[in-house]
Amino acid sequence: MSAAVNGALFTTVLVAGPFLAVVMAVGMVVSLFQALTQINEQTLSFVPKFLGTALVLVVMGPWLLRQLERFAI
């Protein structure tokens, strides 16, 4: 595999990883909560994931942009 493809895959994992990790963790917590309380509301799953993604973007946004910039240059 060439160095450019390897760098692209690594950058993709670095940039997408925090979002995927937060969405997965929030999804597991919400699923556990829904299983324990037997509440099956679709928005109960969507809203916390959306807020978690927005929080990751606010907190890690500058670092993520630097990673993308480093790859592009």
C-alpha positions in Angstrom: 0.0 0.0 0.0 1.4 3.4 -0.9 2.3 6.0 1.7 -0.5 8.3 0.5 -3.2 5.7 0.9 -1.8 4.7 4.3 -1.8 8.4 5.4 -5.4 8.8 4.1 -6.7 5.8 6.0 -4.9 6.9 9.2 -6.2 10.4 9.0 -9.7 9.0 8.4 -9.5 6.9 11.5 -8.2 9.9 13.5 -10.9 12.3 12.4 -13.9 9.9 12.5 -12.8 7.9 15.5 -13.8 10.3 18.2 -17.3 10.8 16.7 -17.9 7.1 16.3 -16.6 6.3 19.8 -18.9 8.9 21.4 -22.0 7.8 19.4 -21.3 4.2 20.3 -20.9 4.9 24.0 -24.0 7.1 24.1 -25.9 4.5 22.2 -25.0 1.8 24.7 -25.9 3.9 27.7 -29.3 4.9 26.1 -30.0 1.3 25.1 -29.3 0.2 28.7 -31.5 2.9 30.0 -34.3 1.9 27.7 -34.0 -1.8 28.6 -34.1 -1.0 32.3 -37.0 1.4 32.1 -38.8 -0.3 29.2 -39.2 3.1 27.5 -39.0 2.7 23.7 -38.9 6.2 22.4 -37.0 6.9 19.2 -36.1 10.5 20.0 -34.6 9.3 23.3 -31.9 7.6 21.2 -31.4 10.4 18.7 -31.1 13.5 20.8 -28.2 12.3 23.1 -26.2 11.1 20.1 -26.7 14.4 18.4 -25.6 16.3 21.5 -22.6 14.0 22.0 -21.5 14.6 18.4 -21.9 18.3 18.7 -19.9 18.3 21.9 -17.1 16.3 20.2 -17.1 18.9 17.4 -16.9 21.8 19.8 -14.2 20.3 22.0 -12.1 18.5 19.4 -12.8 20.7 16.3 -9.5 22.6 16.2 -7.5 19.4 16.6 -9.5 17.6 14.0 -9.0 20.5 11.5 -5.2 20.4 12.2 -5.2 16.7 11.4 -7.0 17.3 8.1 -4.7 20.2 7.3 -1.6 18.2 8.1 -2.8 15.5 5.7 -3.7 17.9 2.9 -0.4 19.7 3.0 
